[in-house]
Amino acid sequence: MVQIGNFFFKYRNWLFIIFYALLFVPNVPQLFTEKKFGKNYYWYPIAIGLVITVLGQAIRGATIGLAYIIRGGKNKKVYAEDLVTTGIFAHCRNPLYVGNILMLAGVGILSNSLLYVVIMIPFFLFIYQAIVLAEENFLRNKFGGQFNNYCARVNRWVPSIKGIGKTFSGMRFNWKRYIAKEHTTTFIWLVGIVLLLLFYYPQLTNYDSRLRNTLLAIILAALLVVYLFTRVLKKSGKLNG
């Protein structure tokens, strides 16, 4: 599994692109159908999907804003400068990955695709499990007993909320770092959510394609303006700190 994880780690950025693109494959068969859930069936995937996606983004945001970890790899290999055990990492060893999984699962449900939820999400979980095992192998070799002690008290996947209030009250949330690190990810996910909502659920615009296209243009333009403005702030150094 470690070798598999090292392979997927090397190409992890492309994997995200592939999984993201697969969201827009026609959602047949559907996860929620009018036959089983009634005329307003579409509110189920929308509500459930958005709640899970927002939860995933919240976990990512809390992780980055409190105690960010530099584990982006080096020369396409697993790498870490330090063993970070504070912030959300005191409650879960892989909170960023948990956030990613929830976000992908959320938009998968939002796409209302049975095949995506049943096949792609489990495959995504397998990939992440392999990557995490490869990372843990690296961290155990580098930090030894310190990492083993960390593993003994903190879950790999399931976050513990014990002491979470103390964690937030004892640390300063770095909004600048959060915005600087997350603005691109947030922009991409929001664009995907808008596309899924407007094209997969024509009921939301009363089956009026003209209204749909108008809303799409306005929302995407607004998101792009905010994104570009944030990029300017980052380039100017105003988001440093």
N, C-alpha and C positions, 0 to 999 in steps of 0.2 A: 504493500500500500504506500510505503514511503516513496518508492520509485515512481509510482503512478502519481502521487501528489507532487513530486518534483517536476514531472512532465506537465501536469495541468497548471502548476504555478508559473511555469515558463510562458504559457500561452493564455494566462487567465484573463487578460484584457480582451483578447479576441473572443473568448468564451462568453463574456458578458455581452458583446455585440451580437453574437449569434443568438443567445437566449432572448435578448431584447427584441431582435428582429422577428423571432418566431412568435411573438405575441400578436403579430399582425397577420398571421396565417388564418384564413377563414375558420371561425370558431364552430366547427361541426365535428362531432356532436356537441351540444351545449351542456354546460354543467347545470344550469337552471333553465327550465322550460315552462312555457305557458301551460302546458298540459298538466304538469305536476304542481306548479306553484301559483296558478291563476293568472289573470290578465295583467296584473302588475308585477309579474315575476322578475322583471329586470331590476327592480329595486334591491333584490337580494344580492346579486353579484356586485352591484354598485356600492351598497352600504358596507357589506362585509369586506370587499376588496379594498375600499378606501380606508377603512378603519385599520386593517392589517398593514397597509402600506404606510400610513401615517405613524403607526407604532414603530415600524422598522426605521423610518427616518428619525423619529424621536430618539431611538436607542443610538443610532449613529451620531446624531447631534450631541447627545449627552456625553458620549464617549470622546468625541473630538474636542468638545468645549471644555472638558474637565482635565483629562490627562491623555494627550495624544500620544500614540505609539508610532514609531518609525519602523515599519516592517514592510516596506515596499519592495524589498528585494534588491539585489545588487548583481549586475551582469546576468539578469534573468534567473537568478538563483535565490533561494530563501536566505534572508539576512535580517539581522536585528542589532541595533547599536546597544540597547539597554533592555533589561527585563522590567517592563512597566507593570506595577501591581497596584497602583492607586486609581482613584476615580472609578469608573464603571468596570475597570479591569479587576477591581477588588470584589466584584460580584459575578463576573463571568470572564473566562479566559479569552473568549473570542467575540466580544460584543459587536464589533464592526461586521463580522461575518453573520452574526445573528440578525443584525439590522438588514443586511443585504438579502438574506434568505426571506425574511418577512416581507421586504419590499417586493421581491420577485414573486413570492407567493400571492401577495396582495394584488398586484397587477395581473397575475395569472387568473385569479378569481374574477377580477374586474373584466377581463377579456371573455369571461363566461365560456372558456374552452375546457371541456372535460379531458381531452387528450393532453393539454398542457399541464393541467393540475395532476393528472394521474401518471403521466410519463415524464414530462420535462422537469417538474419540481423534484421528484425523487432522484432523477439523474443529477440534477444540480446539487442536491444534498450529498450524493455519493462523491461528487467532485470536491466539494468543500471538506468532507470528512478526510479525503485523501490528502488534500492540501494541508489541513491542520495537523495531520499525523506527520507530514514531512517537516512542517514548522516546529512541531514539538520535538522531533528528533534532533533538529539543529539546536534548539534552545537547551535541550537536555545536555547535549555535548558541550555547549558553550558555558552554561551557567551551573550545571551539575546539581548539587544538593539544593541550591537556592530555588531552582526551577521545580524540583521534585516536591519541595515543601509547599510551593505555591500551588501546584497541582493537587496536593492533598487537601487543601482548604478551599479551593475555588473550583466550581464546576466548569467543564469544558464548554457546554452548550446552554444549559438551562440557567438563566440568571437568577440569583438569589436577591430578594428585596430586603433581607435582614440588614439593618444598618444603613439603608439607602438614604434616609433623611440626614444622617450624620455625614455621609459622603458629600451630599450637596451643600450642606451648611458649612462644612469644613474646607471647601475649595471654592475658588472664584471661577465662575464660568467665563471662558474667553470667547466672547461673541465675535471678535475680529478674526480669530483663528477659525472659528466655525464657519463664518461666511467665506473666508478666503479658501478654505479646504473643500467646502461643500457646494459652492454656487454652481459649478458645472454639473455635478451629479444631480442636484435639485432641478436644474433647468431641463436636463435630459428626461428625468422621470416625469416632470410636470407636462412636458410636451407629449410624452407617450400617453399619459392619463387623459389629456385633452383629446387626443386623436381617438383613443378607445371610446371615450364617452360619446363623442359626436358622431363617429362613424358606426359604432356597434349598437348604439341605442338611439335610433332615429325618433323614438317616442319622446325624447327629451326636447326635440324641436318640432314636435307635431308633424313629423315626416316632411318638413319643409326644407328642401335641400338648399334653397337660397338663404334662409335664415341660418342654417348650419354653416354654410361657407362664410357668411358674414361674421358669425361668432368666432369661427376658427381663425379668420384673418385678424380680428381684433385681439383675441386672447394671445395668439402666437406673437403678434407684434408687441404687445405689452410685455410678455415674458422675455422677448429678445432685447427690448430696451433695458429692462431691469438687469438682465444678464450682462449686456455690454457695459452698462454703468458700473456694475460690480467689478468687471474686468479692469476698467479704468482705475477704480479705487485701489485694486490690488497692485496694478502696475506702478501706481504712484507711491506705493508704500504706506498708504493710509490704513491698510488692514494689517500691518505688521504689529506684533505684540502678543 
